[in-house]
Amino acid sequence: MSASWKQLSLQILLLLVSCRHINTKTPGPTAPPLIPIDQLPTDVRSVALNGESHTEKVELLNPVNLTLECTWTGNQDKLANITGLWRKDGEEVKNSNQTVPMENDQYNLKRVFSIVNEEDLGSYTCEFGSKAKIDFVLAAPQIGDVRDKPIVSYLGDFVVITCKMEETKPEPSTWYWYKANGTDKEQIIAAEEPLRYEIKNEERNTKLVVSSLVEADAGLYFCGAVYAISTSMSQVELKVISFYEPLKPFVAIVIAVIVLVAIILLYEKSQSKKNSTAAENGTTDQTNTLTQGETNGHGESSSMRQRKV
């Protein structure tokens, strides 16, 4: 019995030691502390519509109780009532369908939404029947400095990737960098690999320095501007090539020129042989003709001599 207890105690001790080495750290920005909804700050966004549709962009930095107000004045039928409802990303908001009466030749639709985290952002739409709608697009400030073309660097070299938030937009609380890993994004923590990565954050700017580039460093990189409500992302592609890669087109051109010159030389050589053979044949024919003429001449002379005798 004592031996079995010792063995069990040893197993428990080994389990506790192994648990100490498990990394439970979650990369990326930590979620802000939860604030009761009734204590959130409030904000109001209103749009008056005379046509059939309108899109309003709303930038948010922090959690907020947001009141969205829609006013529609474009109904030519002047109906006493119209059906109104709200949608979130195309899906009807529960218990939002209601009858909207006409007041002062216009219809008014209003609703309060608690925007607490990134999942609450998106498109909110108020609809007046099938005749008119207003879209409110809620998002954190977006990074306007977008690079369409990839950055190209060389094996063994280093590269600097930059991201910048426009001066007219609020300054993010911090910046994070990620690298695409399949369908996921893996956060780059420079402190864990100081010889490979360096991150420099300066207010609205951030830089990622990647040193000693290898082929595996190629791919998509994401910079994240962190706000309390959400993190805005922008991406850039990195291509890592060898120093011989830019020479490939030049080498291909050189090879093509060499092949073309070789073909021209071979053609000229073959033509030269043909001309030489033709010239030799012409000389032989001329010699034969002259020989035959001389023979005939001698024959005629002999005949004349015989006649004279």
C-alpha positions in Angstrom: 0.0 0.0 0.0 2.8 2.3 0.9 4.5 1.7 -2.5 1.4 2.4 -4.4 0.9 5.7 -2.6 4.5 6.7 -3.4 4.0 5.9 -7.0 0.8 8.0 -7.1 2.6 10.9 -5.4 5.4 10.7 -7.9 2.9 10.8 -10.9 1.2 13.9 -9.4 4.5 15.6 -8.9 5.5 14.9 -12.5 2.2 16.3 -13.7 2.6 19.5 -11.8 6.1 20.0 -13.1 5.0 19.5 -16.7 2.1 21.9 -16.3 4.6 24.6 -15.3 6.1 24.5 -18.9 2.8 24.9 -20.7 2.6 28.4 -22.4 -0.8 29.8 -21.7 0.0 33.2 -23.0 -2.4 34.4 -25.7 -0.7 36.6 -28.3 -2.3 39.9 -29.3 -4.0 42.7 -27.6 -5.8 42.0 -24.3 -9.5 42.7 -24.2 -10.5 45.8 -22.3 -12.2 45.4 -19.0 -15.9 44.9 -19.2 -18.0 47.9 -18.4 -21.7 47.6 -17.5 -23.8 48.6 -20.5 -25.7 51.2 -18.5 -22.4 52.9 -17.7 -21.1 53.2 -21.3 -20.8 56.6 -22.8 -23.6 57.6 -25.2 -23.4 58.9 -28.8 -26.0 59.8 -31.4 -25.8 59.6 -35.2 -28.6 60.9 -37.4 -29.2 60.8 -41.1 -32.1 62.4 -43.1 -32.9 60.8 -46.4 -34.9 62.2 -49.3 -34.0 59.5 -51.9 -33.9 55.8 -51.7 -30.7 54.9 -50.0 -27.6 56.3 -48.2 -24.5 54.9 -46.6 -23.0 56.7 -43.5 -19.6 55.7 -42.2 -19.2 55.9 -38.4 -15.8 55.6 -36.8 -15.7 54.4 -33.2 -12.8 54.2 -30.7 -14.4 53.0 -27.5 -17.4 51.0 -26.4 -20.5 53.1 -26.5 -24.3 53.1 -26.3 -25.0 54.4 -29.8 -28.3 55.8 -30.9 -29.0 55.6 -34.6 -31.7 57.9 -36.0 -33.2 57.6 -39.5 -35.5 60.2 -41.1 -37.1 59.6 -44.5 -38.9 62.4 -46.3 -39.0 60.9 -49.8 -42.4 59.1 -49.7 -44.5 60.5 -52.5 -47.5 58.4 -51.5 -47.8 60.1 -48.2 -49.0 57.0 -46.5 -50.2 57.4 -42.9 -48.1 54.4 -41.7 -45.2 52.4 -43.1 -43.4 49.3 -41.9 -39.9 49.9 -40.5 -37.2 47.5 -39.2 -33.5 47.2 -38.5 -30.9 44.8 -39.8 -27.4 43.9 -38.6 -25.1 42.7 -41.4 -28.2 41.8 -43.5 -29.9 39.8 -40.7 -33.1 41.3 -39.2 -32.6 42.5 -35.6 -34.9 40.7 -33.2 -38.1 42.7 -32.2 -37.1 45.6 -34.5 -40.1 45.4 -36.8 -42.6 48.2 -36.1 -45.1 50.5 -37.6 -43.8 53.9 -38.3 -46.4 56.8 -38.5 -45.9 59.8 -40.7 -45.2 63.0 -38.6 -44.7 66.3 -40.3 -44.4 64.7 -43.8 -41.6 62.4 -42.6 -41.0 59.0 -41.1 -38.6 58.6 -38.1 -37.0 55.4 -37.0 -34.6 55.2 -34.0 -32.9 52.5 -32.0 -30.1 52.3 -29.4 -27.3 49.7 -29.9 -24.7 48.7 -27.4 -21.4 48.6 -29.2 -19.1 46.8 -26.7 -16.5 44.9 -28.8 -15.4 44.1 -32.3 -18.2 41.7 -32.9 -20.7 44.5 -32.5 -19.2 46.5 -35.3 -20.5 46.2 -38.9 -23.4 47.4 -41.0 -26.6 48.5 -39.3 -29.5 49.2 -41.7 -32.8 50.9 -41.1 -35.5 50.1 -43.7 -38.7 51.9 -44.5 -40.7 49.1 -46.1 -39.0 48.2 -49.5 -38.8 51.8 -50.5 -35.8 53.3 -48.7 -32.9 52.4 -46.4 -30.0 53.9 -44.6 -26.8 52.0 -43.9 -24.6 52.9 -40.9 -21.2 51.2 -41.3 -19.5 51.0 -37.8 -15.8 50.5 -37.7 -12.6 51.5 -35.9 -10.4 54.0 -37.8 -9.0 52.3 -40.9 -5.4 52.4 -42.0 -5.3 54.5 -45.2 -1.7 53.7 -46.1 -2.3 50.6 -48.2 0.5 49.0 -50.3 -0.7 47.2 -53.4 2.6 46.0 -54.7 4.7 43.5 -52.8 8.0 44.3 -51.1 11.0 42.5 -52.7 14.1 41.7 -50.7 17.0 39.2 -51.0 18.1 36.0 -49.1 20.3 36.8 -46.2 19.5 40.5 -46.3 17.0 42.5 -44.1 13.8 44.3 -44.9 11.8 47.2 -43.2 8.0 47.0 -43.5 6.1 50.1 -42.5 2.5 51.0 -41.6 1.0 54.4 -41.1 -2.2 55.9 -39.7 -3.3 59.1 -41.4 -2.7 62.3 -39.4 -6.4 63.1 -39.5 -7.3 60.0 -37.7 -7.0 59.2 -33.9 -3.7 57.8 -32.7 -3.9 54.1 -31.8 -3.0 53.0 -28.3 -0.3 50.7 -29.7 0.6 48.6 -32.7 1.0 44.8 -33.3 2.5 42.8 -36.1 1.3 39.4 -37.4 2.4 36.9 -40.1 0.0 34.8 -42.1 0.3 31.1 -41.1 -2.1 29.3 -43.4 -5.6 30.7 -42.6 -4.5 32.1 -39.3 -2.4 35.1 -38.2 0.5 34.5 -35.9 1.6 37.4 -33.8 5.3 38.4 -34.1 6.8 39.0 -30.6 10.2 40.6 -31.2 11.4 40.0 -27.7 11.3 36.2 -28.3 13.5 36.5 -31.4 15.6 39.7 -31.0 18.1 38.6 -33.7 15.4 38.2 -36.3 12.7 40.8 -35.5 12.6 44.4 -34.3 9.4 46.5 -33.9 9.5 50.3 -33.7 6.3 52.0 -32.7 6.0 55.8 -33.0 2.6 57.3 -32.5 0.8 56.8 -35.9 3.7 54.9 -37.4 5.1 51.4 -36.9 8.0 49.5 -38.5 8.9 45.8 -38.6 12.5 44.9 -39.3 13.1 41.3 -40.4 16.8 40.3 -40.5 18.7 37.4 -42.1 15.9 36.7 -44.5 15.2 33.1 -45.6 12.6 31.8 -48.0 10.2 31.0 -45.2 10.0 34.7 -44.4 8.1 35.3 -47.6 4.3 35.8 -47.3 1.7 38.2 -46.0 2.4 40.4 -43.0 -0.3 42.3 -41.1 0.1 45.5 -39.0 -2.6 46.1 -36.4 -3.6 49.6 -35.1 -5.1 48.8 -31.6 -8.1 50.8 -30.4 -10.3 50.0 -27.4 -13.1 48.8 -29.6 -11.2 46.9 -32.2 -7.9 46.5 -34.1 -7.6 47.8 -37.6 -5.6 45.7 -40.0 -3.6 46.3 -43.1 -1.5 43.8 -45.0 1.6 43.8 -47.2 3.2 41.0 -49.1 6.9 40.2 -48.9 8.8 38.3 -51.6 12.3 36.9 -50.8 14.4 36.1 -53.8 18.1 35.2 -54.5 20.6 37.7 -55.9 20.5 35.7 -59.2 16.8 36.2 -59.6 17.0 39.6 -61.3 19.6 38.3 -63.7 17.4 35.6 -65.1 15.7 37.9 -67.8 19.2 39.1 -68.8 20.6 35.6 -69.0 17.6 34.5 -71.1 18.1 37.4 -73.5 21.9 36.6 -73.8 21.1 33.0 -74.6 18.5 34.0 -77.2 21.0 36.3 -78.8 23.7 33.6 -78.9 21.3 31.1 -80.4 20.2 33.7 -83.0 23.9 34.5 -83.9 24.7 30.8 -84.2 21.8 30.3 -86.5 22.8 33.2 -88.7 26.5 32.0 -88.8 25.4 28.4 -89.8 23.1 29.8 -92.5 25.8 32.0 -93.9 28.3 29.1 -93.8 25.9 26.9 -95.7 25.2 29.6 -98.2 29.0 30.1 -98.6 29.4 26.4 -99.4 26.7 26.5 -101.9 28.2 29.5 -103.7 31.7 27.9 -103.7 30.3 24.7 -105.2 28.4 26.6 -107.8 31.5 28.6 -108.7 33.6 25.4 -109.0 31.0 23.8 -111.3 30.9 27.0 -113.5 34.7 26.9 -113.8 34.8 23.2 -114.8 32.1 23.8 -117.5 34.0 26.8 -118.9 37.3 24.7 -119.0 35.5 21.9 -120.8 34.1 24.3 -123.3 37.5 25.9 -124.0 39.1 22.5 -124.4 36.5 21.4 -126.9 36.9 24.6 -128.8 40.6 24.1 -129.0 40.2 20.6 -130.3 37.8 21.7 -133.0 40.2 24.4 -134.0 43.0 21.9 -134.4 40.8 19.7 -136.5 39.8 22.6 -138.8 43.5 23.5 -139.3 44.4 20.0 -140.3 41.7 19.8 -142.9 42.8 23.1 -144.5 46.4 21.8 -144.7 45.2 18.6 -146.4 43.2 20.6 -149.0 46.2 22.8 -149.8 48.3 19.7 -150.5 
